[in-house]
Amino acid sequence: MRSKALTILLMASAIAVTGCKRSATGQVVAVVNGEEVSLSELNGELKNAPTGGDKEVIRAAALQSLINRKLLVQQARDRGIDKDPDYLQQQRRMDDEVMIGMLGQQVTKNVPVPTAADIDRYIASHPEMFANRTVYAIDQIVFPLPADTSGLKALEADHTLDAVATRLRGMSIPFQRAPGKLDTVATPPQFLAQVNALPAGEPFVVATGGKGVVSVITGKESQPIAGEQARRIAAEAIRKTAVSEIAQKQLKQARDAAKIEYQPGFAPKTDAGKPAAAGANKT
């Protein structure tokens, strides 16, 4: 009886081991150290692959890229990075962004196509994008914003880009200087009005994406857009506006319905400059 029981136990163990072994068949195109790479994953990778060329070569390259990523992720896991608090925080943020992006696609998929009349009105009401479109040549300095930006107020006293460069060197702030362009197609009219109101050669500063950008206009060229190109741009701009309005409406509805509680000292300021009450359900 003992021998029979032992035999059955060994057979069951062998079956379990065999069942755990993964193989590259069917919907599994590769196995990397026991981790499957599915056909679905490969197809997702191919969405970002270059178009044209030999499909077999492109697919093979995409698969190798996917395998390389799996290997690096496995090394990261071996080092315990998947348990690191910084990683978990960044992962949650990325998950949130993907979820928000998919929500946006879902709630805006039925945005109507603008009519010909809508497009005509948009073109007529945005001459800076079409008939009066201008491309400005600019000289730019780009630098990382320091943690304490109070010292940057001194830049207000600098009225040339050379003076700005000298100031940044004195503050030990690294920067890059290069020519660039400012296209009125993609620039808000209010900002353009402020820039055009400056004296000739006067620098203007924009902070974006953790960087400071100081620019000076060095020239301009009229490049009007008309015809079908103008209509395509107008149609896309109308759609983007509609999508933005829907997103803002969705967010407002969510905030109005939400219960948001704050620890004392973290609540946003009210119009009167006083913190909102803790536990307030609106921000």
C-alpha positions in Angstrom: 0.0 0.0 0.0 2.8 2.4 0.8 4.5 1.7 -2.5 1.2 2.2 -4.4 0.5 5.5 -2.5 4.1 6.7 -3.2 3.7 5.9 -6.9 0.4 7.8 -7.1 2.0 10.8 -5.3 5.0 10.8 -7.7 2.7 10.6 -10.7 0.6 13.5 -9.4 3.7 15.5 -8.9 4.9 14.9 -12.4 1.5 15.9 -13.8 1.7 19.2 -11.9 5.1 20.0 -13.1 4.1 19.2 -16.7 1.0 21.4 -16.4 3.1 24.4 -15.2 5.5 24.2 -18.2 4.7 26.8 -20.8 5.3 26.4 -24.4 5.3 28.7 -27.5 2.2 27.4 -29.2 -1.2 28.7 -30.2 -1.7 32.2 -28.9 1.8 32.2 -27.2 4.5 33.4 -29.6 7.4 33.1 -27.2 8.3 32.2 -23.6 10.9 34.2 -21.7 12.2 32.4 -18.6 8.7 30.9 -18.1 6.8 34.1 -18.9 4.5 34.0 -21.9 4.5 36.5 -24.7 1.1 36.5 -26.3 0.1 37.2 -29.9 -2.1 39.9 -28.5 0.9 41.6 -26.9 2.9 41.3 -30.1 0.0 42.9 -32.1 -0.1 45.7 -29.6 3.7 46.2 -30.1 3.2 46.3 -33.9 0.8 49.3 -33.6 3.8 51.4 -32.8 6.0 49.9 -35.4 7.0 51.7 -38.6 4.7 51.2 -41.6 5.9 49.9 -44.9 8.8 47.4 -45.5 8.9 43.7 -45.0 6.2 42.6 -42.6 8.1 39.6 -41.5 11.2 41.6 -40.6 9.1 44.2 -38.8 7.2 41.6 -36.8 10.5 39.8 -35.9 12.0 43.1 -34.7 8.9 43.9 -32.7 9.0 40.5 -31.0 12.7 41.0 -30.1 11.9 44.4 -28.6 9.1 42.8 -26.6 11.4 40.1 -25.3 14.1 42.6 -24.4 11.6 44.5 -22.4 10.4 41.3 -20.6 14.1 40.5 -19.7 14.7 43.9 -18.3 11.4 43.8 -16.3 12.4 40.4 -14.9 15.8 41.8 -13.8 14.0 44.7 -12.1 11.7 42.3 -10.3 14.7 40.3 -9.2 16.1 43.5 -7.6 12.8 44.1 -5.8 12.0 47.3 -7.8 8.4 46.2 -8.2 8.1 46.6 -4.3 9.8 50.0 -4.2 7.4 52.7 -3.0 8.5 55.2 -5.7 7.8 52.6 -8.4 4.3 51.8 -6.9 3.5 55.5 -6.9 4.6 56.0 -10.5 2.7 52.9 -11.5 -0.5 54.3 -9.9 0.0 57.6 -11.7 0.5 55.8 -15.1 -2.6 53.6 -14.5 -4.6 56.8 -13.7 -3.4 58.5 -16.9 -4.3 55.5 -19.1 -7.7 55.2 -17.4 -8.4 58.9 -17.9 -7.3 58.6 -21.6 -9.6 55.7 -22.2 -12.4 57.6 -20.4 -11.9 60.5 -22.7 -12.0 58.3 -25.8 -15.3 56.8 -24.5 -17.1 60.0 -23.7 -16.0 61.8 -26.8 -16.3 59.1 -29.4 -19.7 60.5 -30.5 -18.6 64.1 -31.0 -20.3 65.2 -34.2 -18.3 66.0 -37.3 -18.4 69.9 -37.8 -20.5 71.1 -40.6 -19.2 73.2 -43.5 -20.9 76.2 -41.9 -19.2 75.5 -38.6 -15.8 75.4 -40.4 -16.5 78.6 -42.3 -17.4 80.5 -39.1 -14.3 79.2 -37.3 -12.0 80.3 -40.1 -13.5 83.7 -40.2 -13.3 84.2 -36.5 -9.6 83.0 -36.2 -7.7 85.1 -38.7 -4.5 84.6 -36.8 -4.6 80.9 -37.7 -5.5 81.3 -41.4 -5.6 84.6 -43.4 -3.2 86.4 -41.0 -1.1 83.4 -40.0 2.4 84.6 -39.1 5.5 82.5 -38.2 7.9 84.4 -35.9 11.6 83.6 -35.8 12.8 83.7 -32.2 16.0 83.4 -30.2 15.4 81.2 -27.1 17.0 80.3 -23.8 15.7 77.2 -22.1 16.6 76.3 -18.5 15.4 74.0 -15.7 13.3 75.8 -13.1 15.0 75.7 -9.7 13.1 74.5 -6.6 13.0 78.1 -5.3 11.9 80.3 -8.2 11.9 83.6 -6.2 15.4 84.4 -7.5 14.1 84.4 -11.1 12.3 87.7 -10.4 15.6 89.4 -11.1 15.2 88.5 -14.8 12.6 91.3 -15.0 15.5 93.7 -15.0 17.1 92.1 -18.1 16.0 93.6 -21.4 18.1 91.5 -23.8 18.7 87.8 -24.1 22.4 88.3 -23.6 21.6 89.9 -20.2 19.4 86.9 -19.3 22.2 84.5 -20.2 24.6 86.5 -18.0 22.1 86.5 -15.1 21.6 82.7 -15.3 25.3 82.1 -15.4 25.7 84.2 -12.2 22.9 82.1 -10.6 24.7 78.9 -11.7 21.6 77.8 -13.6 22.5 75.7 -16.7 20.7 76.7 -19.9 20.6 76.0 -23.7 20.3 78.7 -26.3 19.0 78.1 -29.8 16.8 79.6 -32.5 13.2 78.6 -32.7 9.8 79.5 -34.2 6.5 80.7 -32.9 3.5 79.9 -35.1 0.3 81.8 -34.6 -1.6 78.6 -35.7 -0.8 77.0 -32.3 -0.5 80.1 -30.1 -3.4 81.5 -28.1 -4.4 85.0 -29.3 -4.3 86.5 -25.8 -0.6 85.4 -25.5 0.2 86.8 -28.9 -1.4 90.1 -28.0 0.8 90.4 -24.9 4.0 89.5 -26.9 3.2 92.0 -29.6 2.7 94.7 -27.0 6.3 94.4 -25.8 9.0 96.8 -27.0 11.1 95.4 -29.9 13.7 93.0 -28.7 12.2 92.7 -25.2 12.5 89.1 -23.8 9.3 87.3 -22.6 9.3 84.3 -20.2 7.1 81.2 -20.2 7.3 78.4 -17.6 6.2 75.0 -18.9 6.9 71.4 -18.0 9.4 72.3 -15.2 11.4 74.5 -17.6 11.7 78.3 -18.1 11.8 79.5 -21.6 13.0 83.1 -22.4 12.4 84.2 -25.9 13.1 87.2 -28.1 11.4 87.8 -31.5 14.0 88.3 -34.2 11.8 88.3 -37.3 8.5 87.3 -38.8 7.0 86.0 -42.0 3.4 86.0 -43.2 2.4 82.4 -44.2 -1.4 82.4 -44.7 -3.3 79.1 -44.8 -6.3 78.7 -47.1 -8.3 76.1 -49.0 -8.6 72.5 -47.9 -5.6 72.7 -45.6 -7.4 75.5 -43.7 -10.6 73.5 -43.5 -8.8 70.4 -42.1 -7.1 72.5 -39.5 -10.4 74.2 -38.6 -12.3 71.0 -38.3 -9.7 69.5 -36.0 -9.6 72.6 -33.9 -13.4 72.5 -33.5 -13.3 68.9 -32.5 -10.6 69.6 -29.9 -12.6 72.4 -28.4 -15.7 70.2 -28.2 -13.7 67.4 -26.6 -12.2 69.9 -24.1 -15.6 71.2 -23.2 -17.0 67.7 -22.6 -14.0 66.8 -20.4 -14.5 70.0 -18.3 -18.2 69.2 -18.0 -17.5 65.7 -16.9 -15.0 66.9 -14.3 -17.4 69.5 -12.9 -20.1 66.9 -12.6 -17.7 64.6 -10.8 -16.5 67.3 -8.4 -20.1 68.5 -7.7 -21.1 64.9 -6.7 -17.9 64.1 -4.8 -17.2 64.2 -1.1 -13.7 65.5 -0.7 -12.2 65.7 2.7 -9.0 67.6 3.5 -6.5 67.5 6.4 -6.3 70.9 8.0 -3.8 73.1 6.1 -4.3 71.3 2.8 -7.6 72.7 1.7 -7.7 75.1 -1.2 -8.1 78.8 -0.5 -11.6 80.3 -0.8 -12.3 83.5 -2.7 -11.9 85.4 0.5 -8.4 83.9 0.9 -9.4 81.7 3.8 -9.0 77.9 3.7 -12.2 75.9 2.8 -13.6 74.0 5.8 -12.1 70.6 6.3 -14.4 67.9 4.9 -15.9 70.3 2.4 -17.3 68.4 -0.6 -16.2 71.0 -3.2 -12.9 72.5 -4.2 
